[in-house]
Amino acid sequence: MLHEKLLQAYKDLMAAAEEKKEREAALAKAWEASEKAIEEAAQLRERTTSAEETTSKAREEAVYYKDAATELDKEKIFVQSNLASTQEAY
């Protein structure tokens, strides 16, 4: 009877040790997944910042080119006006 109890206790201990090993492996795997997710989040933040910077630069360039186009339109009108005045003078 004592022998059976010891044998059962040994089996229970071995099962608990195996379960502990499995839980530790699962915990290690979850830890790795967590680290990977943190790393990916950091990369996404970097990409987002880069995209925001690119967008900002594109907006600045769009304003610059719009202003340049407006100035060219003004110059065109001025030149056309001068041309018309010159043609009337001759």
Biopython code that builds the backbone (N, CA, C, O; Angstrom):
import numpy as np
from Bio.PDB.StructureBuilder import StructureBuilder

atoms = [
    (1, "MET", "N", (0.817, -1.183, 0.000)),
    (1, "MET", "CA", (0.000, 0.000, 0.000)),
    (1, "MET", "C", (0.873, 1.264, 0.000)),
    (1, "MET", "O", (0.630, 2.184, -0.781)),
    (2, "LEU", "N", (1.869, 1.309, 0.860)),
    (2, "LEU", "CA", (2.793, 2.443, 0.911)),
    (2, "LEU", "C", (3.531, 2.563, -0.418)),
    (2, "LEU", "O", (3.762, 3.653, -0.940)),
    (3, "HIS", "N", (3.888, 1.404, -0.935)),
    (3, "HIS", "CA", (4.578, 1.373, -2.221)),
    (3, "HIS", "C", (3.705, 1.993, -3.311)),
    (3, "HIS", "O", (4.199, 2.762, -4.136)),
    (4, "GLU", "N", (2.434, 1.670, -3.321)),
    (4, "GLU", "CA", (1.503, 2.204, -4.316)),
    (4, "GLU", "C", (1.348, 3.716, -4.156)),
    (4, "GLU", "O", (1.280, 4.444, -5.147)),
    (5, "LYS", "N", (1.293, 4.186, -2.911)),
    (5, "LYS", "CA", (1.155, 5.619, -2.655)),
    (5, "LYS", "C", (2.406, 6.362, -3.112)),
    (5, "LYS", "O", (2.321, 7.446, -3.690)),
    (6, "LEU", "N", (3.557, 5.770, -2.847)),
    (6, "LEU", "CA", (4.805, 6.386, -3.293)),
    (6, "LEU", "C", (4.889, 6.413, -4.816)),
    (6, "LEU", "O", (5.307, 7.402, -5.418)),
    (7, "LEU", "N", (4.483, 5.305, -5.419)),
    (7, "LEU", "CA", (4.481, 5.228, -6.874)),
    (7, "LEU", "C", (3.533, 6.276, -7.466)),
    (7, "LEU", "O", (3.870, 6.943, -8.445)),
    (8, "GLN", "N", (2.361, 6.415, -6.874)),
    (8, "GLN", "CA", (1.388, 7.396, -7.350)),
    (8, "GLN", "C", (1.917, 8.823, -7.144)),
    (8, "GLN", "O", (1.745, 9.684, -8.007)),
    (9, "ALA", "N", (2.547, 9.061, -6.020)),
    (9, "ALA", "CA", (3.121, 10.378, -5.738)),
    (9, "ALA", "C", (4.219, 10.693, -6.752)),
    (9, "ALA", "O", (4.330, 11.823, -7.227)),
    (10, "TYR", "N", (5.026, 9.691, -7.079)),
    (10, "TYR", "CA", (6.086, 9.868, -8.072)),
    (10, "TYR", "C", (5.488, 10.194, -9.433)),
    (10, "TYR", "O", (5.971, 11.094, -10.121)),
    (11, "LYS", "N", (4.438, 9.471, -9.832)),
    (11, "LYS", "CA", (3.765, 9.725, -11.109)),
    (11, "LYS", "C", (3.171, 11.138, -11.134)),
    (11, "LYS", "O", (3.282, 11.855, -12.128)),
    (12, "ASP", "N", (2.538, 11.522, -10.015)),
    (12, "ASP", "CA", (1.961, 12.865, -9.926)),
    (12, "ASP", "C", (3.052, 13.932, -10.032)),
    (12, "ASP", "O", (2.876, 14.956, -10.693)),
    (13, "LEU", "N", (4.173, 13.673, -9.373)),
    (13, "LEU", "CA", (5.298, 14.605, -9.415)),
    (13, "LEU", "C", (5.841, 14.722, -10.837)),
    (13, "LEU", "O", (6.132, 15.826, -11.298)),
    (14, "MET", "N", (5.978, 13.612, -11.524)),
    (14, "MET", "CA", (6.480, 13.623, -12.900)),
    (14, "MET", "C", (5.496, 14.352, -13.833)),
    (14, "MET", "O", (5.906, 15.100, -14.720)),
    (15, "ALA", "N", (4.202, 14.121, -13.616)),
    (15, "ALA", "CA", (3.184, 14.799, -14.427)),
    (15, "ALA", "C", (3.236, 16.307, -14.168)),
    (15, "ALA", "O", (3.129, 17.107, -15.097)),
    (16, "ALA", "N", (3.400, 16.680, -12.911)),
    (16, "ALA", "CA", (3.487, 18.099, -12.569)),
    (16, "ALA", "C", (4.739, 18.717, -13.183)),
    (16, "ALA", "O", (4.696, 19.848, -13.666)),
    (17, "ALA", "N", (5.842, 17.991, -13.169)),
    (17, "ALA", "CA", (7.082, 18.491, -13.761)),
    (17, "ALA", "C", (6.911, 18.682, -15.268)),
    (17, "ALA", "O", (7.380, 19.673, -15.827)),
    (18, "GLU", "N", (6.243, 17.737, -15.919)),
    (18, "GLU", "CA", (5.993, 17.838, -17.358)),
    (18, "GLU", "C", (5.076, 19.026, -17.654)),
    (18, "GLU", "O", (5.299, 19.769, -18.609)),
    (19, "GLU", "N", (4.055, 19.195, -16.834)),
    (19, "GLU", "CA", (3.130, 20.317, -16.998)),
    (19, "GLU", "C", (3.869, 21.649, -16.807)),
    (19, "GLU", "O", (3.633, 22.617, -17.529)),
    (20, "LYS", "N", (4.762, 21.670, -15.823)),
    (20, "LYS", "CA", (5.553, 22.873, -15.573)),
    (20, "LYS", "C", (6.408, 23.194, -16.791)),
    (20, "LYS", "O", (6.508, 24.349, -17.206)),
    (21, "LYS", "N", (7.023, 22.163, -17.359)),
    (21, "LYS", "CA", (7.869, 22.332, -18.533)),
    (21, "LYS", "C", (7.053, 22.890, -19.708)),
    (21, "LYS", "O", (7.513, 23.782, -20.422)),
    (22, "GLU", "N", (5.849, 22.359, -19.899)),
    (22, "GLU", "CA", (4.979, 22.806, -20.985)),
    (22, "GLU", "C", (4.553, 24.264, -20.771)),
    (22, "GLU", "O", (4.517, 25.052, -21.716)),
    (23, "ARG", "N", (4.235, 24.611, -19.526)),
    (23, "ARG", "CA", (3.834, 25.988, -19.223)),
    (23, "ARG", "C", (5.001, 26.952, -19.416)),
    (23, "ARG", "O", (4.818, 28.065, -19.909)),
    (24, "GLU", "N", (6.187, 26.526, -19.031)),
    (24, "GLU", "CA", (7.367, 27.376, -19.223)),
    (24, "GLU", "C", (7.633, 27.593, -20.714)),
    (24, "GLU", "O", (7.997, 28.690, -21.138)),
    (25, "ALA", "N", (7.446, 26.533, -21.495)),
    (25, "ALA", "CA", (7.636, 26.654, -22.946)),
    (25, "ALA", "C", (6.587, 27.604, -23.535)),
    (25, "ALA", "O", (6.905, 28.441, -24.380)),
    (26, "ALA", "N", (5.340, 27.468, -23.084)),
    (26, "ALA", "CA", (4.282, 28.348, -23.574)),
    (26, "ALA", "C", (4.557, 29.793, -23.157)),
    (26, "ALA", "O", (4.327, 30.722, -23.931)),
    (27, "LEU", "N", (5.045, 29.975, -21.945)),
    (27, "LEU", "CA", (5.370, 31.315, -21.457)),
    (27, "LEU", "C", (6.513, 31.922, -22.279)),
    (27, "LEU", "O", (6.471, 33.101, -22.630)),
    (28, "ALA", "N", (7.519, 31.122, -22.578)),
    (28, "ALA", "CA", (8.643, 31.595, -23.388)),
    (28, "ALA", "C", (8.161, 31.983, -24.785)),
    (28, "ALA", "O", (8.584, 32.998, -25.339)),
    (29, "LYS", "N", (7.283, 31.174, -25.338)),
    (29, "LYS", "CA", (6.740, 31.474, -26.664)),
    (29, "LYS", "C", (5.914, 32.761, -26.640)),
    (29, "LYS", "O", (6.013, 33.586, -27.548)),
    (30, "ALA", "N", (5.106, 32.926, -25.605)),
    (30, "ALA", "CA", (4.308, 34.147, -25.465)),
    (30, "ALA", "C", (5.212, 35.361, -25.283)),
    (30, "ALA", "O", (4.924, 36.439, -25.803)),
    (31, "TRP", "N", (6.304, 35.184, -24.544)),
    (31, "TRP", "CA", (7.255, 36.275, -24.330)),
    (31, "TRP", "C", (7.884, 36.691, -25.651)),
    (31, "TRP", "O", (7.998, 37.882, -25.943)),
    (32, "GLU", "N", (8.291, 35.712, -26.446)),
    (32, "GLU", "CA", (8.878, 35.998, -27.760)),
    (32, "GLU", "C", (7.873, 36.729, -28.650)),
    (32, "GLU", "O", (8.234, 37.678, -29.346)),
    (33, "ALA", "N", (6.613, 36.289, -28.626)),
    (33, "ALA", "CA", (5.580, 36.936, -29.435)),
    (33, "ALA", "C", (5.369, 38.377, -28.968)),
    (33, "ALA", "O", (5.169, 39.280, -29.780)),
    (34, "SER", "N", (5.415, 38.574, -27.672)),
    (34, "SER", "CA", (5.262, 39.919, -27.116)),
    (34, "SER", "C", (6.411, 40.818, -27.541)),
    (34, "SER", "O", (6.190, 41.964, -27.931)),
    (35, "GLU", "N", (7.620, 40.316, -27.471)),
    (35, "GLU", "CA", (8.799, 41.083, -27.893)),
    (35, "GLU", "C", (8.716, 41.426, -29.375)),
    (35, "GLU", "O", (9.046, 42.539, -29.784)),
    (36, "LYS", "N", (8.272, 40.461, -30.173)),
    (36, "LYS", "CA", (8.138, 40.689, -31.610)),
    (36, "LYS", "C", (7.074, 41.758, -31.878)),
    (36, "LYS", "O", (7.264, 42.620, -32.736)),
    (37, "ALA", "N", (5.968, 41.703, -31.154)),
    (37, "ALA", "CA", (4.904, 42.696, -31.327)),
    (37, "ALA", "C", (5.395, 44.086, -30.940)),
    (37, "ALA", "O", (5.062, 45.067, -31.605)),
    (38, "ILE", "N", (6.176, 44.177, -29.883)),
    (38, "ILE", "CA", (6.731, 45.461, -29.455)),
    (38, "ILE", "C", (7.664, 46.001, -30.538)),
    (38, "ILE", "O", (7.629, 47.187, -30.863)),
    (39, "GLU", "N", (8.486, 45.132, -31.084)),
    (39, "GLU", "CA", (9.421, 45.521, -32.142)),
    (39, "GLU", "C", (8.665, 45.994, -33.395)),
    (39, "GLU", "O", (9.022, 47.004, -34.002)),
    (40, "GLU", "N", (7.627, 45.253, -33.768)),
    (40, "GLU", "CA", (6.834, 45.622, -34.943)),
    (40, "GLU", "C", (6.117, 46.949, -34.711)),
    (40, "GLU", "O", (6.006, 47.762, -35.629)),
    (41, "ALA", "N", (5.633, 47.172, -33.497)),
    (41, "ALA", "CA", (4.963, 48.436, -33.179)),
    (41, "ALA", "C", (5.942, 49.601, -33.311)),
    (41, "ALA", "O", (5.585, 50.664, -33.819)),
    (42, "ALA", "N", (7.162, 49.399, -32.859)),
    (42, "ALA", "CA", (8.180, 50.453, -32.980)),
    (42, "ALA", "C", (8.464, 50.746, -34.448)),
    (42, "ALA", "O", (8.597, 51.906, -34.836)),
    (43, "GLN", "N", (8.556, 49.706, -35.261)),
    (43, "GLN", "CA", (8.791, 49.895, -36.693)),
    (43, "GLN", "C", (7.623, 50.632, -37.348)),
    (43, "GLN", "O", (7.822, 51.491, -38.207)),
    (44, "LEU", "N", (6.404, 50.286, -36.934)),
    (44, "LEU", "CA", (5.231, 50.964, -37.485)),
    (44, "LEU", "C", (5.210, 52.436, -37.086)),
    (44, "LEU", "O", (4.823, 53.293, -37.880)),
    (45, "ARG", "N", (5.631, 52.730, -35.844)),
    (45, "ARG", "CA", (5.705, 54.129, -35.420)),
    (45, "ARG", "C", (6.721, 54.884, -36.274)),
    (45, "ARG", "O", (6.482, 56.026, -36.668)),
    (46, "GLU", "N", (7.855, 54.244, -36.557)),
    (46, "GLU", "CA", (8.876, 54.875, -37.395)),
    (46, "GLU", "C", (8.340, 55.125, -38.803)),
    (46, "GLU", "O", (8.565, 56.190, -39.378)),
    (47, "ARG", "N", (7.636, 54.146, -39.352)),
    (47, "ARG", "CA", (7.071, 54.305, -40.697)),
    (47, "ARG", "C", (6.010, 55.409, -40.715)),
    (47, "ARG", "O", (5.932, 56.195, -41.659)),
    (48, "THR", "N", (5.205, 55.455, -39.668)),
    (48, "THR", "CA", (4.172, 56.487, -39.575)),
    (48, "THR", "C", (4.809, 57.864, -39.528)),
    (48, "THR", "O", (4.358, 58.788, -40.206)),
    (49, "THR", "N", (5.850, 58.001, -38.730)),
    (49, "THR", "CA", (6.553, 59.285, -38.641)),
    (49, "THR", "C", (7.129, 59.668, -39.990)),
    (49, "THR", "O", (7.028, 60.820, -40.412)),
    (50, "SER", "N", (7.727, 58.711, -40.660)),
    (50, "SER", "CA", (8.300, 58.965, -41.978)),
    (50, "SER", "C", (7.212, 59.377, -42.967)),
    (50, "SER", "O", (7.406, 60.309, -43.747)),
    (51, "ALA", "N", (6.082, 58.698, -42.940)),
    (51, "ALA", "CA", (4.975, 59.028, -43.842)),
    (51, "ALA", "C", (4.435, 60.423, -43.537)),
    (51, "ALA", "O", (4.104, 61.178, -44.452)),
    (52, "GLU", "N", (4.347, 60.763, -42.256)),
    (52, "GLU", "CA", (3.871, 62.094, -41.883)),
    (52, "GLU", "C", (4.840, 63.169, -42.371)),
    (52, "GLU", "O", (4.416, 64.221, -42.849)),
    (53, "GLU", "N", (6.136, 62.905, -42.251)),
    (53, "GLU", "CA", (7.134, 63.862, -42.730)),
    (53, "GLU", "C", (7.046, 64.031, -44.243)),
    (53, "GLU", "O", (7.129, 65.147, -44.756)),
    (54, "THR", "N", (6.878, 62.926, -44.946)),
    (54, "THR", "CA", (6.757, 62.971, -46.406)),
    (54, "THR", "C", (5.505, 63.733, -46.814)),
    (54, "THR", "O", (5.538, 64.530, -47.751)),
    (55, "THR", "N", (4.411, 63.492, -46.120)),
    (55, "THR", "CA", (3.163, 64.194, -46.405)),
    (55, "THR", "C", (3.319, 65.693, -46.179)),
    (55, "THR", "O", (2.853, 66.507, -46.976)),
    (56, "SER", "N", (3.972, 66.039, -45.096)),
    (56, "SER", "CA", (4.201, 67.454, -44.783)),
    (56, "SER", "C", (5.042, 68.125, -45.870)),
    (56, "SER", "O", (4.739, 69.237, -46.302)),
    (57, "LYS", "N", (6.088, 67.446, -46.300)),
    (57, "LYS", "CA", (6.935, 67.996, -47.366)),
    (57, "LYS", "C", (6.140, 68.140, -48.664)),
    (57, "LYS", "O", (6.277, 69.136, -49.375)),
    (58, "ALA", "N", (5.323, 67.156, -48.962)),
    (58, "ALA", "CA", (4.514, 67.210, -50.190)),
    (58, "ALA", "C", (3.545, 68.388, -50.130)),
    (58, "ALA", "O", (3.332, 69.066, -51.135)),
    (59, "ARG", "N", (2.961, 68.635, -48.963)),
    (59, "ARG", "CA", (2.051, 69.779, -48.826)),
    (59, "ARG", "C", (2.805, 71.089, -49.019)),
    (59, "ARG", "O", (2.320, 72.000, -49.690)),
    (60, "GLU", "N", (3.997, 71.177, -48.425)),
    (60, "GLU", "CA", (4.807, 72.384, -48.593)),
    (60, "GLU", "C", (5.136, 72.621, -50.060)),
    (60, "GLU", "O", (5.061, 73.751, -50.543)),
    (61, "GLU", "N", (5.503, 71.552, -50.770)),
    (61, "GLU", "CA", (5.811, 71.679, -52.195)),
    (61, "GLU", "C", (4.571, 72.075, -52.991)),
    (61, "GLU", "O", (4.657, 72.861, -53.935)),
    (62, "ALA", "N", (3.420, 71.527, -52.606)),
    (62, "ALA", "CA", (2.185, 71.865, -53.310)),
    (62, "ALA", "C", (1.877, 73.356, -53.145)),
    (62, "ALA", "O", (1.483, 74.021, -54.104)),
    (63, "VAL", "N", (2.056, 73.872, -51.943)),
    (63, "VAL", "CA", (1.834, 75.304, -51.707)),
    (63, "VAL", "C", (2.826, 76.123, -52.525)),
    (63, "VAL", "O", (2.454, 77.123, -53.138)),
    (64, "TYR", "N", (4.087, 75.700, -52.535)),
    (64, "TYR", "CA", (5.113, 76.406, -53.302)),
    (64, "TYR", "C", (4.743, 76.462, -54.787)),
    (64, "TYR", "O", (4.795, 77.523, -55.407)),
    (65, "TYR", "N", (4.368, 75.305, -55.350)),
    (65, "TYR", "CA", (4.043, 75.262, -56.771)),
    (65, "TYR", "C", (2.756, 76.027, -57.081)),
    (65, "TYR", "O", (2.625, 76.611, -58.157)),
    (66, "LYS", "N", (1.813, 76.025, -56.151)),
    (66, "LYS", "CA", (0.585, 76.793, -56.357)),
    (66, "LYS", "C", (0.915, 78.280, -56.382)),
    (66, "LYS", "O", (0.413, 79.023, -57.225)),
    (67, "ASP", "N", (1.766, 78.707, -55.449)),
    (67, "ASP", "CA", (2.193, 80.112, -55.428)),
    (67, "ASP", "C", (2.961, 80.466, -56.698)),
    (67, "ASP", "O", (2.771, 81.541, -57.267)),
    (68, "ALA", "N", (3.825, 79.559, -57.137)),
    (68, "ALA", "CA", (4.593, 79.797, -58.366)),
    (68, "ALA", "C", (3.658, 79.906, -59.572)),
    (68, "ALA", "O", (3.853, 80.758, -60.439)),
    (69, "ALA", "N", (2.652, 79.049, -59.625)),
    (69, "ALA", "CA", (1.696, 79.089, -60.727)),
    (69, "ALA", "C", (0.909, 80.398, -60.706)),
    (69, "ALA", "O", (0.630, 80.979, -61.756)),
    (70, "THR", "N", (0.555, 80.855, -59.514)),
    (70, "THR", "CA", (-0.155, 82.132, -59.391)),
    (70, "THR", "C", (0.711, 83.276, -59.897)),
    (70, "THR", "O", (0.238, 84.153, -60.621)),
    (71, "GLU", "N", (1.980, 83.259, -59.512)),
    (71, "GLU", "CA", (2.901, 84.299, -59.985)),
    (71, "GLU", "C", (3.065, 84.251, -61.502)),
    (71, "GLU", "O", (3.103, 85.291, -62.159)),
    (72, "LEU", "N", (3.162, 83.051, -62.052)),
    (72, "LEU", "CA", (3.276, 82.922, -63.516)),
    (72, "LEU", "C", (2.022, 83.446, -64.210)),
    (72, "LEU", "O", (2.106, 84.082, -65.260)),
    (73, "ASP", "N", (0.865, 83.176, -63.619)),
    (73, "ASP", "CA", (-0.377, 83.705, -64.193)),
    (73, "ASP", "C", (-0.368, 85.236, -64.180)),
    (73, "ASP", "O", (-0.782, 85.871, -65.150)),
    (74, "LYS", "N", (0.103, 85.819, -63.086)),
    (74, "LYS", "CA", (0.180, 87.284, -62.999)),
    (74, "LYS", "C", (1.131, 87.830, -64.057)),
    (74, "LYS", "O", (0.829, 88.819, -64.725)),
    (75, "GLU", "N", (2.285, 87.174, -64.205)),
    (75, "GLU", "CA", (3.256, 87.614, -65.211)),
    (75, "GLU", "C", (2.685, 87.471, -66.619)),
    (75, "GLU", "O", (2.908, 88.325, -67.477)),
    (76, "LYS", "N", (1.954, 86.395, -66.849)),
    (76, "LYS", "CA", (1.337, 86.172, -68.167)),
    (76, "LYS", "C", (0.354, 87.293, -68.477)),
    (76, "LYS", "O", (0.348, 87.837, -69.581)),
    (77, "ILE", "N", (-0.475, 87.632, -67.498)),
    (77, "ILE", "CA", (-1.451, 88.708, -67.688)),
    (77, "ILE", "C", (-0.731, 90.033, -67.957)),
    (77, "ILE", "O", (-1.142, 90.806, -68.822)),
    (78, "PHE", "N", (0.343, 90.285, -67.209)),
    (78, "PHE", "CA", (1.127, 91.508, -67.397)),
    (78, "PHE", "C", (1.729, 91.560, -68.798)),
    (78, "PHE", "O", (1.659, 92.589, -69.471)),
    (79, "VAL", "N", (2.323, 90.448, -69.237)),
    (79, "VAL", "CA", (2.935, 90.387, -70.568)),
    (79, "VAL", "C", (1.864, 90.561, -71.639)),
    (79, "VAL", "O", (2.085, 91.274, -72.618)),
    (80, "GLN", "N", (0.724, 89.928, -71.473)),
    (80, "GLN", "CA", (-0.364, 90.058, -72.457)),
    (80, "GLN", "C", (-0.855, 91.507, -72.525)),
    (80, "GLN", "O", (-1.152, 92.035, -73.597)),
    (81, "SER", "N", (-0.930, 92.120, -71.361)),
    (81, "SER", "CA", (-1.362, 93.511, -71.301)),
    (81, "SER", "C", (-0.356, 94.407, -72.014)),
    (81, "SER", "O", (-0.729, 95.288, -72.789)),
    (82, "ASN", "N", (0.928, 94.169, -71.738)),
    (82, "ASN", "CA", (1.976, 94.960, -72.402)),
    (82, "ASN", "C", (1.978, 94.724, -73.905)),
    (82, "ASN", "O", (2.169, 95.660, -74.682)),
    (83, "LEU", "N", (1.768, 93.492, -74.315)),
    (83, "LEU", "CA", (1.724, 93.148, -75.732)),
    (83, "LEU", "C", (0.559, 93.872, -76.402)),
    (83, "LEU", "O", (0.705, 94.441, -77.484)),
    (84, "ALA", "N", (-0.580, 93.843, -75.753)),
    (84, "ALA", "CA", (-1.753, 94.510, -76.309)),
    (84, "ALA", "C", (-1.522, 96.023, -76.406)),
    (84, "ALA", "O", (-1.897, 96.657, -77.392)),
    (85, "SER", "N", (-0.900, 96.585, -75.370)),
    (85, "SER", "CA", (-0.601, 98.035, -75.388)),
    (85, "SER", "C", (0.373, 98.363, -76.500)),
    (85, "SER", "O", (0.213, 99.365, -77.198)),
    (86, "THR", "N", (1.375, 97.527, -76.667)),
    (86, "THR", "CA", (2.384, 97.742, -77.704)),
    (86, "THR", "C", (1.754, 97.629, -79.084)),
    (86, "THR", "O", (2.052, 98.429, -79.972)),
    (87, "GLN", "N", (0.890, 96.645, -79.267)),
    (87, "GLN", "CA", (0.232, 96.459, -80.569)),
    (87, "GLN", "C", (-0.665, 97.645, -80.885)),
    (87, "GLN", "O", (-0.763, 98.050, -82.044)),
    (88, "GLU", "N", (-1.315, 98.204, -79.889)),
    (88, "GLU", "CA", (-2.177, 99.362, -80.116)),
    (88, "GLU", "C", (-1.351, 100.596, -80.467)),
    (88, "GLU", "O", (-1.784, 101.457, -81.234)),
    (89, "ALA", "N", (-0.150, 100.662, -79.888)),
    (89, "ALA", "CA", (0.718, 101.812, -80.124)),
    (89, "ALA", "C", (1.249, 101.816, -81.555)),
    (89, "ALA", "O", (1.566, 102.888, -82.071)),
    (90, "TYR", "N", (1.358, 100.683, -82.207)),
    (90, "TYR", "CA", (1.924, 100.622, -83.554)),
    (90, "TYR", "C", (0.863, 100.479, -84.545)),
    (90, "TYR", "O", (1.142, 100.409, -85.742)),
]
sb = StructureBuilder()
sb.init_structure("model")
sb.init_model(0)
sb.init_chain("A")
sb.init_seg("    ")
for serial, (resi, resn, name, xyz) in enumerate(atoms, 1):
    if name == "N":
        sb.init_residue(resn, " ", resi, " ")
    sb.init_atom(name, np.array(xyz, "f"), 0.0, 1.0, " ", f" {name:<3s}", serial, name[0])
structure = sb.get_structure()
